């Protein structure tokens, strides 16, 4: 929850200026949004007078956004939220620091919000609030996490109507062939490509690098690093914005972890470091020439924590049944909790560099993450290592996973990782019983929907022969 202490003069001035800009804008409305448990942006437009009254008092938002899945089907196994409670409103407190204008929507003002309880405390199911609690725990250690997200995603020459007409089968990739880092393929859709770079920059979601990846119509974007909360905000806004911008060009971007068994999956890599406000706590000049390549003891403990807790938090960065289709040997996605120095086959890639650039890239999450939950999980795992002063005893792998022969691979199903997550005392310590129980229930629901589905694969395999 935001501090209730008196704001500084500059913060008060910024607030007055921001609200004045909303009042004096040519638009009579403001766009506000929150995320559901899957990271899907949910929101509405408010009349600017309603917005002004909500700035201090908040506004009600139906809690069904935590009681249904991404297709708006209501969970039948949730206890905190459900039909039995009548789906009342939960208060949303707007975060004025998230204010920005939407260039492709007539520059309408836009704000993100946090769900809060009636007493002003954080609502336990709110993904953004969950990340804020992890950041606050880091602050008690005198640390501020800095993060950056990278997304890979496929783009298709489809509209919602054309896709519905195809009944969810055989989407048309934006471009054919395997053309990683291709300026030729970039040029083929330069208006869309430029719109992503230029309009997202105006939307305060700066893309550091954008290029084609290996696969038909697949792009990769690296979003400029920032503090952890801003990083996750940018991640959520990037995914939603890419879809809105793409629609103007007759393009559907998909952030599924794996849309086709023929091609590599889509990642959601998370870069992380820690600062005390003055220096990068992951860098140690003294170890720069050693086998640890500049890693500090804090960095080593952070990495040891992620290695130790990876599987306990797995549903928070492998959240769908499709996530596990990406975890295939030989398809780039790492499948074991291994680490290495500047080696992209490991789950944890230590990137050595200067005092400014030394960092950890966690490569196992997919593009289907809820950025708030994935960043919260990875930071919590790393901070657990720092709190417990864990030692980095695992050896780095070399080459193509050489040295990982005796390391167990990741489970291949959401059901397995959800069972581990539900039993995890570490998850309950960091995220609370209410969140753990509810999130586990939502993943059980997701798994059951898959179990009940009859797929095209089954029809092709069994329909005629059996």
Secondary structure as a PSIPRED ss2 file (coil, helix, strand):
# PSIPRED VFORMAT (PSIPRED V4.0)

   1 X C   1.000  0.000  0.000
   2 X C   1.000  0.000  0.000
   3 X C   1.000  0.000  0.000
   4 X C   1.000  0.000  0.000
   5 X C   1.000  0.000  0.000
   6 X C   1.000  0.000  0.000
   7 X C   1.000  0.000  0.000
   8 X C   1.000  0.000  0.000
   9 X H   0.000  1.000  0.000
  10 X H   0.000  1.000  0.000
  11 X H   0.000  1.000  0.000
  12 X H   0.000  1.000  0.000
  13 X H   0.000  1.000  0.000
  14 X H   0.000  1.000  0.000
  15 X H   0.000  1.000  0.000
  16 X H   0.000  1.000  0.000
  17 X H   0.000  1.000  0.000
  18 X H   0.000  1.000  0.000
  19 X H   0.000  1.000  0.000
  20 X H   0.000  1.000  0.000
  21 X H   0.000  1.000  0.000
  22 X H   0.000  1.000  0.000
  23 X H   0.000  1.000  0.000
  24 X H   0.000  1.000  0.000
  25 X C   1.000  0.000  0.000
  26 X C   1.000  0.000  0.000
  27 X C   1.000  0.000  0.000
  28 X C   1.000  0.000  0.000
  29 X E   0.000  0.000  1.000
  30 X E   0.000  0.000  1.000
  31 X E   0.000  0.000  1.000
  32 X E   0.000  0.000  1.000
  33 X E   0.000  0.000  1.000
  34 X E   0.000  0.000  1.000
  35 X E   0.000  0.000  1.000
  36 X C   1.000  0.000  0.000
  37 X C   1.000  0.000  0.000
  38 X C   1.000  0.000  0.000
  39 X C   1.000  0.000  0.000
  40 X C   1.000  0.000  0.000
  41 X E   0.000  0.000  1.000
  42 X E   0.000  0.000  1.000
  43 X E   0.000  0.000  1.000
  44 X E   0.000  0.000  1.000
  45 X E   0.000  0.000  1.000
  46 X E   0.000  0.000  1.000
  47 X E   0.000  0.000  1.000
  48 X H   0.000  1.000  0.000
  49 X H   0.000  1.000  0.000
  50 X H   0.000  1.000  0.000
  51 X H   0.000  1.000  0.000
  52 X H   0.000  1.000  0.000
  53 X H   0.000  1.000  0.000
  54 X H   0.000  1.000  0.000
  55 X H   0.000  1.000  0.000
  56 X H   0.000  1.000  0.000
  57 X H   0.000  1.000  0.000
  58 X C   1.000  0.000  0.000
  59 X E   0.000  0.000  1.000
  60 X E   0.000  0.000  1.000
  61 X E   0.000  0.000  1.000
  62 X E   0.000  0.000  1.000
  63 X H   0.000  1.000  0.000
  64 X H   0.000  1.000  0.000
  65 X H   0.000  1.000  0.000
  66 X H   0.000  1.000  0.000
  67 X C   1.000  0.000  0.000
  68 X E   0.000  0.000  1.000
  69 X C   1.000  0.000  0.000
  70 X C   1.000  0.000  0.000
  71 X C   1.000  0.000  0.000
  72 X C   1.000  0.000  0.000
  73 X C   1.000  0.000  0.000
  74 X E   0.000  0.000  1.000
  75 X C   1.000  0.000  0.000
  76 X C   1.000  0.000  0.000
  77 X C   1.000  0.000  0.000
  78 X C   1.000  0.000  0.000
  79 X C   1.000  0.000  0.000
  80 X C   1.000  0.000  0.000
  81 X C   1.000  0.000  0.000
  82 X C   1.000  0.000  0.000
  83 X H   0.000  1.000  0.000
  84 X H   0.000  1.000  0.000
  85 X H   0.000  1.000  0.000
  86 X C   1.000  0.000  0.000
  87 X C   1.000  0.000  0.000
  88 X C   1.000  0.000  0.000
  89 X E   0.000  0.000  1.000
  90 X E   0.000  0.000  1.000
  91 X E   0.000  0.000  1.000
  92 X E   0.000  0.000  1.000
  93 X E   0.000  0.000  1.000
  94 X E   0.000  0.000  1.000
  95 X E   0.000  0.000  1.000
  96 X E   0.000  0.000  1.000
  97 X E   0.000  0.000  1.000
  98 X E   0.000  0.000  1.000
  99 X E   0.000  0.000  1.000
 100 X E   0.000  0.000  1.000
 101 X E   0.000  0.000  1.000
 102 X E   0.000  0.000  1.000
 103 X H   0.000  1.000  0.000
 104 X H   0.000  1.000  0.000
 105 X H   0.000  1.000  0.000
 106 X C   1.000  0.000  0.000
 107 X C   1.000  0.000  0.000
 108 X E   0.000  0.000  1.000
 109 X E   0.000  0.000  1.000
 110 X E   0.000  0.000  1.000
 111 X E   0.000  0.000  1.000
 112 X E   0.000  0.000  1.000
 113 X E   0.000  0.000  1.000
 114 X E   0.000  0.000  1.000
 115 X E   0.000  0.000  1.000
 116 X E   0.000  0.000  1.000
 117 X C   1.000  0.000  0.000
 118 X C   1.000  0.000  0.000
 119 X C   1.000  0.000  0.000
 120 X C   1.000  0.000  0.000
 121 X C   1.000  0.000  0.000
 122 X E   0.000  0.000  1.000
 123 X C   1.000  0.000  0.000
 124 X C   1.000  0.000  0.000
 125 X C   1.000  0.000  0.000
 126 X C   1.000  0.000  0.000
 127 X H   0.000  1.000  0.000
 128 X H   0.000  1.000  0.000
 129 X H   0.000  1.000  0.000
 130 X H   0.000  1.000  0.000
 131 X H   0.000  1.000  0.000
 132 X H   0.000  1.000  0.000
 133 X H   0.000  1.000  0.000
 134 X H   0.000  1.000  0.000
 135 X H   0.000  1.000  0.000
 136 X H   0.000  1.000  0.000
 137 X H   0.000  1.000  0.000
 138 X H   0.000  1.000  0.000
 139 X H   0.000  1.000  0.000
 140 X H   0.000  1.000  0.000
 141 X C   1.000  0.000  0.000
 142 X C   1.000  0.000  0.000
 143 X C   1.000  0.000  0.000
 144 X E   0.000  0.000  1.000
 145 X E   0.000  0.000  1.000
 146 X E   0.000  0.000  1.000
 147 X E   0.000  0.000  1.000
 148 X E   0.000  0.000  1.000
 149 X E   0.000  0.000  1.000
 150 X E   0.000  0.000  1.000
 151 X E   0.000  0.000  1.000
 152 X E   0.000  0.000  1.000
 153 X E   0.000  0.000  1.000
 154 X E   0.000  0.000  1.000
 155 X E   0.000  0.000  1.000
 156 X E   0.000  0.000  1.000
 157 X C   1.000  0.000  0.000
 158 X C   1.000  0.000  0.000
 159 X C   1.000  0.000  0.000
 160 X H   0.000  1.000  0.000
 161 X H   0.000  1.000  0.000
 162 X H   0.000  1.000  0.000
 163 X H   0.000  1.000  0.000
 164 X H   0.000  1.000  0.000
 165 X H   0.000  1.000  0.000
 166 X C   1.000  0.000  0.000
 167 X C   1.000  0.000  0.000
 168 X C   1.000  0.000  0.000
 169 X C   1.000  0.000  0.000
 170 X C   1.000  0.000  0.000
 171 X C   1.000  0.000  0.000
 172 X C   1.000  0.000  0.000
 173 X E   0.000  0.000  1.000
 174 X C   1.000  0.000  0.000
 175 X C   1.000  0.000  0.000
 176 X C   1.000  0.000  0.000
 177 X C   1.000  0.000  0.000
 178 X C   1.000  0.000  0.000
 179 X C   1.000  0.000  0.000
 180 X C   1.000  0.000  0.000
 181 X C   1.000  0.000  0.000
 182 X C   1.000  0.000  0.000
 183 X H   0.000  1.000  0.000
 184 X H   0.000  1.000  0.000
 185 X H   0.000  1.000  0.000
 186 X H   0.000  1.000  0.000
 187 X H   0.000  1.000  0.000
 188 X H   0.000  1.000  0.000
 189 X C   1.000  0.000  0.000
 190 X H   0.000  1.000  0.000
 191 X H   0.000  1.000  0.000
 192 X H   0.000  1.000  0.000
 193 X H   0.000  1.000  0.000
 194 X H   0.000  1.000  0.000
 195 X H   0.000  1.000  0.000
 196 X H   0.000  1.000  0.000
 197 X H   0.000  1.000  0.000
 198 X H   0.000  1.000  0.000
 199 X H   0.000  1.000  0.000
 200 X H   0.000  1.000  0.000
 201 X H   0.000  1.000  0.000
 202 X H   0.000  1.000  0.000
 203 X C   1.000  0.000  0.000
 204 X C   1.000  0.000  0.000
 205 X C   1.000  0.000  0.000
 206 X C   1.000  0.000  0.000
 207 X E   0.000  0.000  1.000
 208 X E   0.000  0.000  1.000
 209 X E   0.000  0.000  1.000
 210 X E   0.000  0.000  1.000
 211 X E   0.000  0.000  1.000
 212 X E   0.000  0.000  1.000
 213 X C   1.000  0.000  0.000
 214 X C   1.000  0.000  0.000
 215 X C   1.000  0.000  0.000
 216 X C   1.000  0.000  0.000
 217 X C   1.000  0.000  0.000
 218 X E   0.000  0.000  1.000
 219 X E   0.000  0.000  1.000
 220 X E   0.000  0.000  1.000
 221 X E   0.000  0.000  1.000
 222 X E   0.000  0.000  1.000
 223 X E   0.000  0.000  1.000
 224 X C   1.000  0.000  0.000
 225 X C   1.000  0.000  0.000
 226 X E   0.000  0.000  1.000
 227 X E   0.000  0.000  1.000
 228 X H   0.000  1.000  0.000
 229 X H   0.000  1.000  0.000
 230 X H   0.000  1.000  0.000
 231 X H   0.000  1.000  0.000
 232 X H   0.000  1.000  0.000
 233 X H   0.000  1.000  0.000
 234 X H   0.000  1.000  0.000
 235 X H   0.000  1.000  0.000
 236 X H   0.000  1.000  0.000
 237 X H   0.000  1.000  0.000
 238 X H   0.000  1.000  0.000
 239 X H   0.000  1.000  0.000
 240 X H   0.000  1.000  0.000
 241 X H   0.000  1.000  0.000
 242 X H   0.000  1.000  0.000
 243 X H   0.000  1.000  0.000
 244 X H   0.000  1.000  0.000
 245 X H   0.000  1.000  0.000
 246 X H   0.000  1.000  0.000
 247 X H   0.000  1.000  0.000
 248 X C   1.000  0.000  0.000
 249 X C   1.000  0.000  0.000
 250 X C   1.000  0.000  0.000
 251 X C   1.000  0.000  0.000
 252 X E   0.000  0.000  1.000
 253 X E   0.000  0.000  1.000
 254 X E   0.000  0.000  1.000
 255 X C   1.000  0.000  0.000
 256 X C   1.000  0.000  0.000
 257 X C   1.000  0.000  0.000
 258 X C   1.000  0.000  0.000
 259 X C   1.000  0.000  0.000
 260 X C   1.000  0.000  0.000
 261 X C   1.000  0.000  0.000
 262 X C   1.000  0.000  0.000
 263 X C   1.000  0.000  0.000
 264 X C   1.000  0.000  0.000
 265 X C   1.000  0.000  0.000
 266 X C   1.000  0.000  0.000
 267 X E   0.000  0.000  1.000
 268 X C   1.000  0.000  0.000
 269 X C   1.000  0.000  0.000
 270 X E   0.000  0.000  1.000
 271 X E   0.000  0.000  1.000
 272 X E   0.000  0.000  1.000
 273 X E   0.000  0.000  1.000
 274 X E   0.000  0.000  1.000
 275 X E   0.000  0.000  1.000
 276 X C   1.000  0.000  0.000
 277 X C   1.000  0.000  0.000
 278 X C   1.000  0.000  0.000
 279 X C   1.000  0.000  0.000
 280 X E   0.000  0.000  1.000
 281 X C   1.000  0.000  0.000
 282 X C   1.000  0.000  0.000
 283 X E   0.000  0.000  1.000
 284 X C   1.000  0.000  0.000
 285 X H   0.000  1.000  0.000
 286 X H   0.000  1.000  0.000
 287 X H   0.000  1.000  0.000
 288 X C   1.000  0.000  0.000
 289 X C   1.000  0.000  0.000
 290 X C   1.000  0.000  0.000
 291 X C   1.000  0.000  0.000
 292 X C   1.000  0.000  0.000
 293 X C   1.000  0.000  0.000
 294 X C   1.000  0.000  0.000
 295 X E   0.000  0.000  1.000
 296 X C   1.000  0.000  0.000
 297 X H   0.000  1.000  0.000
 298 X H   0.000  1.000  0.000
 299 X H   0.000  1.000  0.000
 300 X H   0.000  1.000  0.000
 301 X H   0.000  1.000  0.000
 302 X H   0.000  1.000  0.000
 303 X H   0.000  1.000  0.000
 304 X H   0.000  1.000  0.000
 305 X H   0.000  1.000  0.000
 306 X H   0.000  1.000  0.000
 307 X H   0.000  1.000  0.000
 308 X H   0.000  1.000  0.000
 309 X H   0.000  1.000  0.000
 310 X C   1.000  0.000  0.000
 311 X C   1.000  0.000  0.000
 312 X C   1.000  0.000  0.000
 313 X C   1.000  0.000  0.000
 314 X H   0.000  1.000  0.000
 315 X H   0.000  1.000  0.000
 316 X H   0.000  1.000  0.000
 317 X C   1.000  0.000  0.000
 318 X C   1.000  0.000  0.000
 319 X C   1.000  0.000  0.000
 320 X C   1.000  0.000  0.000
 321 X H   0.000  1.000  0.000
 322 X H   0.000  1.000  0.000
 323 X H   0.000  1.000  0.000
 324 X H   0.000  1.000  0.000
 325 X H   0.000  1.000  0.000
 326 X C   1.000  0.000  0.000
 327 X C   1.000  0.000  0.000
 328 X C   1.000  0.000  0.000
 329 X C   1.000  0.000  0.000
 330 X C   1.000  0.000  0.000
 331 X C   1.000  0.000  0.000
 332 X C   1.000  0.000  0.000
 333 X C   1.000  0.000  0.000
 334 X C   1.000  0.000  0.000
 335 X C   1.000  0.000  0.000
 336 X E   0.000  0.000  1.000
 337 X C   1.000  0.000  0.000
 338 X C   1.000  0.000  0.000
 339 X E   0.000  0.000  1.000
 340 X E   0.000  0.000  1.000
 341 X E   0.000  0.000  1.000
 342 X C   1.000  0.000  0.000
 343 X C   1.000  0.000  0.000
 344 X C   1.000  0.000  0.000
 345 X C   1.000  0.000  0.000
 346 X C   1.000  0.000  0.000
 347 X C   1.000  0.000  0.000
 348 X E   0.000  0.000  1.000
 349 X E   0.000  0.000  1.000
 350 X E   0.000  0.000  1.000
 351 X E   0.000  0.000  1.000
 352 X C   1.000  0.000  0.000
 353 X C   1.000  0.000  0.000
 354 X C   1.000  0.000  0.000
 355 X C   1.000  0.000  0.000
 356 X C   1.000  0.000  0.000
 357 X C   1.000  0.000  0.000
 358 X C   1.000  0.000  0.000
 359 X E   0.000  0.000  1.000
 360 X E   0.000  0.000  1.000
 361 X E   0.000  0.000  1.000
 362 X E   0.000  0.000  1.000
 363 X C   1.000  0.000  0.000
 364 X C   1.000  0.000  0.000
 365 X C   1.000  0.000  0.000
 366 X E   0.000  0.000  1.000
 367 X C   1.000  0.000  0.000
 368 X C   1.000  0.000  0.000
 369 X C   1.000  0.000  0.000
 370 X C   1.000  0.000  0.000
 371 X H   0.000  1.000  0.000
 372 X H   0.000  1.000  0.000
 373 X H   0.000  1.000  0.000
 374 X H   0.000  1.000  0.000
 375 X H   0.000  1.000  0.000
 376 X H   0.000  1.000  0.000
 377 X H   0.000  1.000  0.000
 378 X H   0.000  1.000  0.000
 379 X H   0.000  1.000  0.000
 380 X H   0.000  1.000  0.000
 381 X H   0.000  1.000  0.000
 382 X H   0.000  1.000  0.000
 383 X H   0.000  1.000  0.000
 384 X H   0.000  1.000  0.000
 385 X H   0.000  1.000  0.000
 386 X H   0.000  1.000  0.000
 387 X H   0.000  1.000  0.000
 388 X C   1.000  0.000  0.000
 389 X C   1.000  0.000  0.000
 390 X C   1.000  0.000  0.000
 391 X C   1.000  0.000  0.000
 392 X C   1.000  0.000  0.000
 393 X C   1.000  0.000  0.000
 394 X C   1.000  0.000  0.000
 395 X C   1.000  0.000  0.000
 396 X C   1.000  0.000  0.000
 397 X C   1.000  0.000  0.000
 398 X E   0.000  0.000  1.000
 399 X C   1.000  0.000  0.000
 400 X C   1.000  0.000  0.000
 401 X C   1.000  0.000  0.000
 402 X E   0.000  0.000  1.000
 403 X C   1.000  0.000  0.000
 404 X C   1.000  0.000  0.000
 405 X C   1.000  0.000  0.000
 406 X C   1.000  0.000  0.000
 407 X C   1.000  0.000  0.000
 408 X C   1.000  0.000  0.000
 409 X E   0.000  0.000  1.000
 410 X C   1.000  0.000  0.000
 411 X C   1.000  0.000  0.000
 412 X C   1.000  0.000  0.000
 413 X C   1.000  0.000  0.000
 414 X H   0.000  1.000  0.000
 415 X H   0.000  1.000  0.000
 416 X H   0.000  1.000  0.000
 417 X H   0.000  1.000  0.000
 418 X H   0.000  1.000  0.000
 419 X H   0.000  1.000  0.000
 420 X H   0.000  1.000  0.000
 421 X H   0.000  1.000  0.000
 422 X H   0.000  1.000  0.000
 423 X H   0.000  1.000  0.000
 424 X C   1.000  0.000  0.000
 425 X H   0.000  1.000  0.000
 426 X H   0.000  1.000  0.000
 427 X H   0.000  1.000  0.000
 428 X H   0.000  1.000  0.000
 429 X H   0.000  1.000  0.000
 430 X H   0.000  1.000  0.000
 431 X H   0.000  1.000  0.000
 432 X C   1.000  0.000  0.000
 433 X H   0.000  1.000  0.000
 434 X H   0.000  1.000  0.000
 435 X H   0.000  1.000  0.000
 436 X H   0.000  1.000  0.000
 437 X H   0.000  1.000  0.000
 438 X H   0.000  1.000  0.000
 439 X H   0.000  1.000  0.000
 440 X H   0.000  1.000  0.000
 441 X H   0.000  1.000  0.000
 442 X H   0.000  1.000  0.000
 443 X H   0.000  1.000  0.000
 444 X H   0.000  1.000  0.000
 445 X H   0.000  1.000  0.000
 446 X H   0.000  1.000  0.000
 447 X H   0.000  1.000  0.000
 448 X H   0.000  1.000  0.000
 449 X H   0.000  1.000  0.000
 450 X H   0.000  1.000  0.000
 451 X H   0.000  1.000  0.000
 452 X H   0.000  1.000  0.000
 453 X C   1.000  0.000  0.000
 454 X C   1.000  0.000  0.000
 455 X C   1.000  0.000  0.000
 456 X H   0.000  1.000  0.000
 457 X H   0.000  1.000  0.000
 458 X H   0.000  1.000  0.000
 459 X H   0.000  1.000  0.000
 460 X H   0.000  1.000  0.000
 461 X H   0.000  1.000  0.000
 462 X H   0.000  1.000  0.000
 463 X C   1.000  0.000  0.000
 464 X C   1.000  0.000  0.000
 465 X C   1.000  0.000  0.000
 466 X C   1.000  0.000  0.000
